[in-house]
């Protein structure tokens, strides 16, 4: 199995071999929040990069999003994992606004499977990815404003380490070895997240409470997987369901 890591989404990433599985990492905070929402009973998660599209989602949808740390007008919640940890979402659908995840997915089109990963559901995602992949798994880090960031890179390293433990025939490419080296430099992921650009941004917004759940390893067995992608003139819409690894 070939494990490839991109520290940011790349437009030229399919010049060699298309992956069977794309694992998108936006650990602070969309991909940490996603499995938490499904653990709390969510039926479907829609992710879009436009507030306007989220508002058009229809009645009964839980709207999740932030601008400068606060939910936009008419939204039910921000995207704080700490805030939403105990919110009952049984049978409900939610729409989350994220610029990072749709951008990564748009540049990763063509894979048969697209999954959302963080430390929070790391083991479940790696087990499932290996079960459905035939030859190649791409880990795509969202980074911070399309620049490499420590939080996602470290998470990619942890996922890569899990793949190596589960499959003795793994071959590494891209930034996979670099991301692995970060595990030695930062044995405590919370320290890496604290020092990351994204972590610094959260501290400025007084959202430091979101670092701890993001640094919690394999707390969920939920695997958010893409079921529908819709490209619109004014933005992108991606719908996810989730399955559990038992």
C-alpha positions in Angstrom: 0.0 0.0 0.0 1.3 3.5 -0.9 0.7 6.2 1.7 1.1 9.7 0.3 0.9 12.9 2.4 0.3 16.4 1.2 0.9 19.1 3.8 -1.5 21.4 1.8 -4.0 20.5 -1.0 -2.3 20.5 -4.4 -3.7 21.1 -7.8 -1.2 18.7 -9.5 -1.5 15.9 -7.0 -2.8 13.3 -9.5 0.1 13.4 -11.9 1.2 9.9 -10.8 -1.4 7.5 -9.5 -4.9 8.4 -8.4 -5.6 7.3 -4.8 -8.4 4.8 -3.9 -9.0 6.8 -0.7 -8.5 10.4 0.2 -8.2 11.2 3.9 -8.8 14.9 4.6 -7.3 16.3 7.8 -8.5 19.6 9.3 -7.8 18.9 12.9 -8.5 22.4 14.2 -11.4 22.1 14.0 -13.8 20.7 11.3 -12.5 17.1 11.2 -12.4 16.9 14.9 -16.0 18.1 15.2 -17.4 15.8 12.5 -17.1 12.5 14.4 -18.3 14.2 17.6 -21.5 15.3 15.8 -22.1 11.7 14.6 -21.4 10.3 18.0 -24.1 12.7 19.3 -26.6 11.1 16.9 -26.3 13.3 13.7 -27.8 11.6 10.6 -26.1 13.7 7.9 -23.5 16.4 7.8 -23.3 18.8 4.9 -20.1 20.9 4.5 -20.1 24.0 2.4 -17.7 27.0 2.0 -20.4 29.6 1.8 -22.6 31.0 4.6 -25.2 31.8 2.0 -25.5 28.2 0.9 -25.8 27.0 4.5 -28.7 29.4 5.0 -30.4 27.9 1.9 -30.3 24.4 3.4 -33.9 24.4 4.4 -35.9 24.1 7.6 -34.8 21.7 10.3 -31.1 21.8 9.5 -28.7 22.7 12.4 -26.4 25.5 11.1 -22.8 25.4 12.3 -20.3 28.1 11.5 -18.1 31.0 12.7 -16.9 34.3 11.7 -14.2 35.8 14.1 -15.1 33.1 16.7 -18.9 33.8 16.7 -21.8 32.1 14.9 -23.2 34.2 12.0 -26.7 35.6 12.3 -29.2 32.8 12.2 -26.8 30.0 13.0 -27.4 27.6 15.9 -23.8 27.0 16.9 -20.2 27.7 16.1 -17.8 24.9 15.2 -16.4 24.4 18.7 -15.9 20.7 19.6 -15.8 21.6 23.2 -19.2 23.4 23.0 -20.9 20.7 20.9 -19.5 17.7 22.8 -22.7 17.1 24.8 -25.4 18.4 22.4 -28.0 15.9 21.5 -28.4 15.7 17.7 -30.3 12.5 17.4 -31.8 12.1 13.9 -31.0 15.6 12.9 -29.1 17.0 9.9 -26.5 19.7 10.1 -24.7 22.1 7.7 -21.2 23.2 8.6 -19.4 26.2 7.0 -15.7 25.4 6.4 -13.4 26.9 3.8 -10.7 24.3 4.3 -12.5 21.0 3.8 -14.3 21.9 0.6 -11.1 23.3 -0.9 -9.3 20.1 -0.1 -12.1 17.9 -1.4 -12.3 19.9 -4.7 -8.7 19.3 -5.4 -9.0 15.6 -4.4 -11.9 14.6 -6.7 -11.6 11.3 -8.4 -10.9 9.0 -5.4 -13.5 6.4 -4.8 -13.6 7.1 -1.1 -13.2 10.5 0.8 -13.0 10.4 4.6 -12.6 13.1 7.3 -9.9 12.3 9.8 -8.4 13.8 13.0 -6.7 12.4 16.0 -10.1 12.0 17.6 -11.1 9.2 15.1 -7.6 8.2 13.9 -7.7 4.5 14.5 -11.2 4.0 13.0 -10.3 5.9 9.8 -7.1 4.1 9.2 -8.7 0.7 9.7 -11.5 1.5 7.3 -9.2 3.1 4.7 -7.0 0.0 4.6 -10.1 -2.2 4.2 -11.3 -0.4 1.1 -8.1 0.8 -0.6 -6.4 -1.3 -3.2 -3.1 0.4 -3.8 -2.9 4.1 -2.6 -4.2 6.2 0.2 -3.7 10.0 0.2 -3.6 12.0 3.4 -4.4 15.6 2.5 -3.8 18.3 5.2 -5.8 21.4 4.9 -3.2 23.6 6.7 -3.9 27.2 7.6 -5.0 29.5 4.7 -3.4 27.1 2.2 -0.1 27.1 4.0 1.4 24.2 5.9 0.6 24.1 9.6 1.9 22.0 12.5 -1.4 20.7 13.7 -2.5 18.9 10.5 1.1 17.8 9.7 1.4 16.1 13.1 -1.9 14.4 12.6 -0.9 13.1 9.2 2.2 11.7 10.9 0.1 9.9 13.5 -2.1 8.5 10.8 0.9 7.4 8.8 2.3 5.6 11.8 -1.0 3.8 12.3 -1.0 2.7 8.6 2.6 1.4 9.0 1.6 -0.6 12.2 -1.4 -2.1 10.4 0.2 -2.9 7.1 3.8 -4.1 7.0 4.0 -3.5 3.2 3.4 0.2 3.3 5.4 2.5 1.0 5.7 6.2 1.9 5.7 9.2 -0.5 5.3 12.9 -0.5 5.6 14.4 3.0 4.9 11.1 4.8 8.4 10.7 6.3 8.5 14.3 7.3 5.2 14.1 9.1 6.4 10.9 10.9 9.4 12.8 12.2 7.1 15.3 13.9 5.9 12.6 16.2 9.4 12.4 17.8 9.6 16.2 18.1 6.1 16.5 19.7 5.2 13.3 21.6 2.4 15.3 23.2 0.0 16.5 20.4 -1.4 19.2 22.6 2.0 21.0 22.6 2.1 20.9 18.8 -1.5 22.2 18.5 -0.7 25.0 21.0 2.3 26.1 18.9 0.6 25.8 15.5 -0.7 28.8 13.6 -4.3 27.5 13.9 -3.8 27.0 17.7 -2.5 30.6 18.0 -5.5 31.8 16.1 -7.9 29.9 18.4 -6.1 31.4 21.5 -6.7 34.9 20.1 -10.4 34.1 19.8 -10.5 32.7 23.3 -11.3 29.3 22.0 -8.4 27.5 23.7 -10.8 24.9 25.1 -11.0 23.3 21.6 -7.3 22.2 21.7 -7.9 19.4 24.3 -10.5 17.4 22.4 -8.5 17.9 19.1 -5.5 16.3 20.9 -7.5 13.4 22.2 -6.5 10.2 20.3 -9.0 7.7 19.0 -12.0 8.6 21.2 -14.5 7.9 18.4 -15.1 5.0 16.0 -17.1 7.2 13.6 -15.8 7.5 10.0 -17.4 10.4 8.1 -17.5 9.5 4.5 -18.5 11.5 1.4 -21.8 10.5 -0.2 -22.5 13.4 -2.5 -20.5 16.4 -4.0 -22.3 19.3 -5.7 -20.4 22.1 -7.4 -22.4 25.3 -7.7 -21.5 28.7 -9.3 -21.5 30.3 -5.8 -19.8 27.5 -3.9 -19.4 23.8 -3.2 -21.6 21.4 -1.2 -20.4 18.1 0.2 -22.6 15.6 2.1 -21.4 13.1 4.6 -22.8 10.1 6.3 -20.9 8.1 8.9 -20.2 4.5 9.7 -18.7 2.9 12.7 -15.7 0.5 13.0 -16.8 -2.1 15.5 
